[in-house]
Structures are given as C-alpha cells and as structure tokens.
C-alpha cells in the first residue's frame, strides 16, 4: 500500500540477504495508506487503513509465497489509521488510532487491539494506552511493546506485555518532544531516530537518535545523531518481535 496522488494496492518484496530492486509480490484487495503492518515468521498482516474512506479491514499474506492478500478479519473499530505496529512471534497489536468518528479535536484514540497470527478472525480489545494517541510510534521485542511519542508532539512512552491483556503502563519519556520519527528494536533495545520537533521549535526537523532498554523502565537516553535532520522516515532492524 501507500499513497502517491491516490492510494495504492501494491505489495513489493526484497530478499534481505541479497541486494537489488524490489519485486512485485501481489496486490491488496483495497487501495490504502496509513496502515498497520506486522508479521510473524510465516504470515504478514496489515490494515489498509485509508482507502480513501476509513475502514477496519485486516488482510494477510503468506510471506514465503507470492500472491494477493486475503481477508483476515476486522479491527474492533472502523476509522483506525496511523496506528502503532508491534508484534511478538504469536500476536499482533495495533496501538492508538486516528479515528474520524471520535469527538476529540485531533481525532485520537487510546485503544489497543490484538489478534493471533496463526488464526483468522476479528481483532479483540487488549486494553487502553495511558492517553489518547494518533500517528503513534511503537516497537517491540517478543515480550514487550512500547509506544513512544505521538501527534501532536509528545514525550509520552508507555508499554504493555504482549502475552497478557490489560492497559498500558508508563515507561518514561522521550529525551525531547517528537513525532514523525522512526524506530526499530532488537531483542533488548529500542532506538528512536529523527522526527519533528515542536511546531514552534527553531529546528523543525531532528537528527536525534536515542534509546531505551526494553526490559527496564525509564527515559530515553542519547545514542548519537543521524547524518541529517529529517522526519517521516522509516527504519527496520535485523532482529524484531516476529523473528526474535
């Protein structure tokens, strides 16, 4: 998925062990952008969120084969996009929403939904974040999922234990207010990279990299700097929740 002038139904893939251009994998059943995407070792599940009207449709692919996506089930609520993406080896979690049906001025929500990769069916309620959130950033190892920052600019970080149900708990704070950043996780650490500063900040884009240890709680700590000040980036790592 994604968006140029219009929403897209494209699925591409690369083989991580080699270099080269992406190859066509198949198509989604609806054109969409702003989606959730998570994976276990065999299945990838995503929500083509804004297509162009909001929906709650979950679809999946089998990663080892090529082909079009197939219906998986539905999220709890319609109108969820810009949500946080996390996964363990068994579960996917959708953390926070941008939901036009809500009365909140920024159309934010505090919902956490979950589903089990190995089965098909609708997502179920997991619990709530510590506050409403939109454009949520989150990362996980196979045990914990951490939400860090949201729009409008925030330093909020909270976490859940993926194998259980329940509301999120305060983790700590980002080293500075940020949103539209990227992040990635190993089995032990989460890194947050770049992003927007506050709207009235002297430098609107950031080059900051900071980190936390997933097994503990506490504030993010300075790691270093990116080569440029940038926002709306994407990042990935060789060790994440669905592979750990």
C-alpha positions as CSV (number, residue, x, y, z in Angstrom):
1,X,0.0,0.0,0.0
2,X,0.9,3.7,0.3
3,X,-0.1,6.9,-1.4
4,X,1.2,9.0,-4.3
5,X,-1.6,11.1,-5.8
6,X,-4.0,8.3,-5.0
7,X,-3.9,5.2,-2.6
8,X,-2.1,2.2,-3.8
9,X,-2.7,-1.6,-3.8
10,X,0.9,-2.6,-4.4
11,X,2.8,-5.2,-2.4
12,X,6.6,-5.4,-3.2
13,X,9.3,-7.6,-1.6
14,X,13.0,-7.9,-1.3
15,X,15.2,-10.8,-0.1
16,X,17.0,-9.4,2.9
17,X,20.2,-11.5,2.4
18,X,20.8,-10.1,-1.1
19,X,20.8,-6.6,-2.7
20,X,18.7,-5.5,-5.6
21,X,15.5,-3.8,-6.6
22,X,12.1,-4.7,-5.0
23,X,10.0,-7.3,-6.9
24,X,6.2,-7.4,-7.2
25,X,4.6,-9.7,-4.6
26,X,0.9,-9.2,-5.4
27,X,-1.9,-6.8,-4.6
28,X,-4.1,-5.8,-1.7
29,X,-7.8,-6.2,-2.2
30,X,-8.3,-2.4,-1.5
31,X,-6.1,0.5,-2.2
32,X,-5.0,2.1,1.1
33,X,-2.4,4.0,3.1
34,X,-1.6,4.8,6.7
35,X,-1.7,1.2,7.5
36,X,-0.8,-1.1,10.4
37,X,1.7,-3.9,9.3
38,X,3.0,-6.7,11.4
39,X,4.4,-10.2,10.9
40,X,5.3,-13.5,12.4
41,X,7.6,-15.9,10.7
42,X,5.1,-17.1,8.1
43,X,2.3,-14.5,7.9
44,X,2.2,-10.8,7.4
45,X,-1.0,-9.0,8.4
46,X,-1.9,-5.4,7.6
47,X,-4.7,-2.9,7.7
48,X,-5.1,-0.8,4.5
49,X,-6.5,2.0,6.7
50,X,-7.5,4.9,4.5
51,X,-8.7,3.7,1.1
52,X,-9.8,6.6,0.7
53,X,-12.6,6.1,3.2
54,X,-11.7,4.7,6.6
55,X,-12.3,1.0,7.3
56,X,-11.4,-1.7,9.8
57,X,-10.3,-4.5,7.3
58,X,-7.4,-6.7,8.2
59,X,-5.7,-8.7,5.4
60,X,-2.8,-11.2,5.3
61,X,-0.2,-12.8,3.1
62,X,1.9,-15.9,3.4
63,X,5.4,-14.5,3.3
64,X,7.1,-17.5,1.7
65,X,4.8,-17.4,-1.4
66,X,3.7,-14.6,-3.7
67,X,0.2,-13.6,-4.4
68,X,-2.6,-11.2,-3.5
69,X,-3.7,-10.6,0.1
70,X,-6.6,-12.4,1.6
71,X,-9.2,-11.3,4.2
72,X,-8.0,-12.0,7.8
73,X,-10.8,-10.3,9.9
74,X,-11.7,-6.8,11.2
75,X,-10.3,-4.4,13.8
76,X,-12.6,-3.6,16.7
77,X,-13.4,-0.1,15.3
78,X,-13.9,1.5,11.9
79,X,-11.8,4.5,11.1
80,X,-8.4,3.5,12.5
81,X,-5.2,4.5,10.8
82,X,-1.8,5.9,11.7
83,X,-1.6,3.3,14.4
84,X,1.4,1.8,16.1
85,X,2.8,-1.5,14.7
86,X,4.1,-4.2,17.0
87,X,4.2,-8.0,17.1
88,X,5.5,-10.9,19.1
89,X,6.0,-14.3,17.5
90,X,2.3,-15.1,18.0
91,X,0.4,-11.8,18.3
92,X,0.0,-8.5,16.5
93,X,-1.0,-5.4,18.4
94,X,-2.5,-2.2,17.0
95,X,-1.8,0.7,19.4
96,X,-3.6,4.0,19.1
97,X,-5.7,5.3,16.2
98,X,-6.6,8.3,14.2
99,X,-10.3,7.9,14.2
100,X,-12.6,10.5,12.5
101,X,-15.7,9.3,14.4
102,X,-14.3,10.4,17.8
103,X,-15.2,13.8,19.4
104,X,-11.6,14.5,20.3
105,X,-10.3,17.6,18.4
106,X,-7.3,15.7,17.0
107,X,-9.4,12.6,16.3
108,X,-7.2,10.5,18.6
109,X,-8.0,7.3,20.4
110,X,-6.4,5.2,23.2
111,X,-7.5,1.7,22.0
112,X,-5.2,-1.3,21.8
113,X,-6.4,-4.2,19.6
114,X,-4.8,-7.6,19.2
115,X,-5.0,-10.7,17.0
116,X,-3.3,-14.0,16.8
117,X,-1.3,-14.5,13.6
118,X,-1.8,-18.3,13.3
119,X,-5.6,-18.0,13.2
120,X,-8.1,-16.0,11.2
121,X,-10.8,-13.8,12.8
122,X,-11.6,-10.3,14.2
123,X,-9.2,-8.4,16.4
124,X,-10.1,-8.2,20.1
125,X,-9.8,-5.5,22.7
126,X,-6.4,-5.6,24.6
127,X,-6.7,-2.6,26.8
128,X,-6.0,1.2,26.6
129,X,-3.0,3.4,26.3
130,X,-2.2,5.8,29.1
131,X,-3.7,8.6,26.9
132,X,-5.2,9.3,23.5
133,X,-2.8,9.0,20.6
134,X,-2.6,9.5,16.8
135,X,0.3,8.9,14.5
136,X,1.6,6.5,17.1
137,X,5.1,5.1,17.1
138,X,5.8,1.8,18.7
139,X,8.3,-1.1,18.7
140,X,8.6,-4.4,20.4
141,X,10.6,-7.5,21.1
142,X,8.8,-10.8,21.6
143,X,7.8,-9.8,25.2
144,X,7.1,-6.1,25.5
145,X,5.6,-3.5,23.2
146,X,6.5,0.2,23.8
147,X,4.6,3.2,22.5
148,X,6.9,6.3,22.2
149,X,5.6,9.7,21.1
150,X,2.5,10.7,19.1
151,X,0.9,13.6,17.3
152,X,0.6,16.3,18.4
153,X,4.1,16.5,19.8
154,X,4.6,14.4,22.9
155,X,7.3,12.8,25.1
156,X,4.9,10.1,26.3
157,X,6.1,6.5,26.5
158,X,4.1,3.5,27.8
159,X,4.2,-0.2,27.4
160,X,2.3,-3.5,27.6
161,X,3.3,-7.1,28.0
162,X,2.2,-8.7,24.7
163,X,1.2,-12.1,26.0
164,X,-1.3,-10.7,28.5
165,X,-4.2,-8.3,28.4
166,X,-4.6,-5.0,30.2
167,X,-4.0,-1.3,30.0
168,X,-0.6,0.2,29.2
169,X,1.7,1.4,32.0
170,X,4.0,4.4,32.0
171,X,7.5,3.6,30.8
172,X,9.2,7.0,30.9
173,X,9.7,9.9,28.5
174,X,11.5,10.7,25.2
175,X,14.6,12.9,25.5
176,X,12.7,15.6,23.7
177,X,9.2,16.1,22.2
178,X,8.9,14.4,18.9
179,X,6.6,12.8,16.3
180,X,7.0,11.6,12.7
181,X,10.2,9.8,13.8
182,X,11.2,6.2,13.0
183,X,12.3,3.4,15.3
184,X,13.5,-0.1,15.5
185,X,14.1,-2.8,18.0
186,X,16.5,-5.6,18.8
187,X,15.7,-8.2,21.5
188,X,17.0,-5.7,24.1
189,X,16.8,-2.1,22.8
190,X,14.6,0.3,21.0
191,X,16.1,3.2,19.0
192,X,14.1,6.3,18.0
193,X,15.5,8.3,15.1
194,X,14.8,11.8,13.7
195,X,11.4,13.2,13.6
196,X,9.5,16.5,14.0
197,X,10.2,18.8,16.9
198,X,7.5,21.1,18.4
199,X,5.9,23.3,15.7
200,X,7.5,26.4,17.2
201,X,10.9,24.9,17.6
202,X,13.9,26.7,16.0
203,X,14.8,23.4,14.2
204,X,11.6,21.7,12.9
205,X,13.4,18.5,11.8
206,X,15.6,16.5,14.2
207,X,18.7,14.4,13.8
208,X,18.5,12.9,17.3
209,X,18.9,9.2,18.0
210,X,18.0,8.0,21.5
211,X,17.3,4.6,23.0
212,X,15.8,2.6,25.9
213,X,16.4,-0.9,27.3
214,X,13.1,-2.7,26.7
215,X,13.3,-4.9,29.9
216,X,13.5,-1.8,32.2
217,X,11.5,1.4,32.5
218,X,12.9,4.9,32.3
219,X,13.5,7.8,30.0
220,X,15.2,7.6,26.6
221,X,18.9,8.2,26.6
222,X,21.0,9.9,23.9
223,X,22.6,7.4,21.4
224,X,24.1,9.8,18.8
225,X,23.0,11.7,15.7
226,X,21.7,10.9,12.2
227,X,23.7,12.3,9.3
228,X,20.9,14.9,8.6
229,X,17.9,16.4,10.3
230,X,14.9,14.5,8.9
231,X,11.3,13.5,9.6
232,X,8.7,11.0,8.2
233,X,11.4,8.3,7.8
234,X,11.2,4.5,8.0
235,X,13.6,2.1,9.6
236,X,14.0,-1.6,10.3
237,X,16.3,-3.9,12.1
238,X,17.6,-7.5,11.7
239,X,16.0,-8.5,15.0
240,X,12.4,-7.7,15.8
241,X,9.3,-9.1,17.6
242,X,8.3,-11.6,14.9
243,X,11.7,-13.1,14.5
244,X,13.2,-13.0,18.0
